[in-house]
């Protein structure tokens, strides 16, 4: 159980660090699981199987403050590739909207834009909106407008209006809100190579109520945590035991528990990621809560939002397999 020991040690050994005070201290966040819930529903309906949840969870995790500038676009590329494989117009449009969703800001500074071209031409010319509460003149790292990463790829001048995106050209979106609930078209630029005949299909998806992440399965996610390495035999029972151990440990955590950068956990039923030596919490959608679940197809566990009854059933099935 060496890996489990290492995982637990990360919580107890991490020192408490106080970040230097920032001129802007307001944290702007959102219910990140809502950003891909409609995409996952469309994917499930298109027959995407376990990949739907896996890609959805990976994608919404990129909206957290600790993600890299191109992580959101990279996830959107994976979503778009599957959408085209399934020939799903709703998935294509919803992916184009997701890549423009505003990201969390821990200090009210604007989020830098990815400077790499996407793999799928349907995403060309698309970039994230900003939330209304961020400083439009200063980006992460105190970069001033005009510096590297403060102007979207392919453009030569700062955005006008600041904080806008192709799907929401009037300006930034309200703090904590989801772009997919506000627009019916991704507003793809004409030169993007997008699937022009399918872009309006997002309207029917956006009008439906968001699907909670209660459909989270035991697919691998960014928080996937392999714990032990059985030498041979069935791994399902060990996955169940490891999930139980993690959930018991999560119950001891608070928002002020020491953590290391990038660490993910469940804190008071909410998804947590360590940013600047402190857990940043994001609540789960609907009647779900964050917990560790056993993987089904391989060794390890995942951290996801699920209902208590479904989680209990999954862990029980693993233990009894």
C-alpha angles and dihedrals in degrees: 000000000000094000092051089052090051092050092050093045090059089066098046098040100045111108123226112254127186115212119226112265114265129214086235113046105164113113114218114201141155143198092274095191090068091064094073103023094099091045090052091050091051090047093051090050090050091054099254093146121192092349089072095067094036094056094040094054093044090050099049090048088064089067090069118105095249095060122110122254093256100036093093092051092045090055090046089054090056091047091049093049091055092043091056092045089055092041089230115161093189091053091050093052094043090050090053089052094045093056087059096051113123116249131227118272117202094193106026093259123134117262116243120245124243112257096199124091116245121248093233118063090215087074097050113126094014124123137160125280118230127234117255093242097062124099104258093204101051128054133193110303090031090279113168122227108278095039123113111297097014094097121056118253113274095023126103102197134049116273117273111232095027115238095023126129134193093267092047106030094164093076142278122341125246116278114274095006130126120242091210089065093052106045136048097196130047090221093227113194112248093243096053098095089235125158095268095185094059107041098096092057092087090079094075090048095046092052093060120087114265114265112234117235088250085114089068108132131192092275117136116272137174087275093053106141120194106199114174133016113223111206093226145334133056114345098193097089092049090049089055092050092048091051090052091050093050093047090052090051092047089058089065094055127097131185087263096053114123114259142169126242113281094010115145128204144138116268121184090339094308131110108256133196125182112241121171091352093304133095115251109204128214119186121230121243124261119339094340132110137196117267144144116265131189117251116239106204102037145013117295145040137268133216111228145139114268141146116268093239094051092046091050090051093050094048092046091050091051094048092049097044 
